[in-house]
Amino acid sequence: MKNELIKKNLWDEFPTYFGGRDLFRTFNSEFDKILNGKCNFEEEDDKYIIELEVPGVKKDEINLGLKNDVLTISWNRKNEHKSKSKNVRYERSEGSFNRSFDVEGVNPEKIEAELKNGVLKIVLYKNENFRPKKIEIK
């Protein structure tokens, strides 16, 4: 019981050692940005495939944009703190996410995006003139 009290008090006081709770929230928010948005990026001859982890983000919260051969993905996360108890610690921070990918030669009319099980999958098809062409040697 005494150890639990020490741990709880130390945890509660920890942020104050580094300039207050706002600094701790800022650190949490920046750390959250690093953890979220892990992705796989694959380039094939005819398309790019991006699979991005977006845990807890709804599809209407995600913004996708393509401009000057750069795909930008962004979202904002707002936490709904429902508890009025003082004995609650929130570790899921709110904040925003923004990531860009160079996708040269994409056909803007042929882009597919699907959100399934916390993973956003985007397929961007290349224009014909950006696909590699095999040159026949005579």
C-alpha positions, 0 to 999 in steps of 0.5 A, a space after each residue: 500500500 505504501 509503495 502504491 502511494 509513493 508511485 502514485 504521488 511520484 507520477 502525479 508530481 513527475 511533470 512538475 519537475 520539468 516545468 509543469 503539466 503543459 510541458 508533459 502534455 506537449 511531450 505526450 502529444 509529440 510522442 503520440 505523433 511518432 507512434 501513430 502513422 507508421 506506414 508501408 510504402 511500396 512502389 510498383 511499375 504501375 502504382 504506389 501503395 501506401 498502408 498507414 496505421 490510423 488507430 482510433 481515427 474515423 474516415 471522416 476525420 482524415 484529409 487526403 490531398 494531392 498537389 504537385 506530385 505530393 500526397 498529404 495525409 492529415 487528421 486531428 484527434 480530439 479526446 472526449 474526457 468523459 470522467 469527472 473523477 480526479 483519479 483518472 489518467 489519460 494517456 491517449 493524447 489529442 493532437 494532429 498528424 500530418 505526413 506527405 509522400 512524393 508520388 510522381 506521375 500519379 493520375 489524380 482520377 485513379 486514386 483509391 482509398 479504404 479504411 479497414 481495421 485501423 489501417 488506411 490503404 491508398 492506391 495511386 495509379 501512375 500515368 502511362 508515361 511514368 511507367 517504365 518501358 522495356 526497350 527491345 535491343 536488336 
